Amino acid sequence: MTREAATIDRMPEDALLRKAWEAAAAVPDPEIPVVTVADLGILREVRLEGGVAIARVSPTYSGCPATQLIEAAIAAALEKAGFEARIERVLSPPWTTDWITEEGREKLRAFGIAPPENAAGKRALFGQDRVACPRCGSDDTERVSEFGSTPCKAHYRCRACGEPFDHFKCI
């Protein structure tokens, strides 16, 4: 028995659950490494059943190419923390950008990605999103492309400061 396993065997249930949550929650998103799976709200739950840490995870959308990588990283983090791990993919209810934490939104902004607005967001003429520049804060921006560095982001340009940036789409 490893030292980690011996320590886990002596921990109270609530401390074990907290340790499992913290291990899983600290996993960075592989496409945007400044935010964690907990920041994005895709880590739905961690529970313990019969000594197995079960992490419930929702992909950001059904075709997200990072889903399997994220699930493997969460399993590896749980195993490194001394747990046997199982991942459950949760598709219903589907993930929404409303689940991104305020801390996650701030991390995105500081990284240069405009976070999505909660709910309906701000709308400009003809229904196009008004997106504030994450660098200067101006909402005098224009969408350059419906798709940015990943399908869940659109590419924008700020007319005020001239900087290009991605906007995490509202889903």
Sequence and secondary structure as in RCSB ss.txt:
>XXXX:A:sequence
MTREAATIDRMPEDALLRKAWEAAAAVPDPEIPVVTVADLGILREVRLEGGVAIARVSPTYSGCPATQLIEAAIA
AALEKAGFEARIERVLSPPWTTDWITEEGREKLRAFGIAPPENAAGKRALFGQDRVACPRCGSDDTERVSEFGST
PCKAHYRCRACGEPFDHFKCI
>XXXX:A:secstr
  HHHHHHHTS HHHHHHHHHHHHHT B SSSTTSBHHHHT EEEEEEETTEEEEEE  SSTT TTHHHHHHHHH
HHHHHTT EEEEEE  SS   GGGS HHHHHHHHHHTEE   STT  B GGG B    TTT    EEEEES  SS
TTEEEEEETTT  EEEEE   
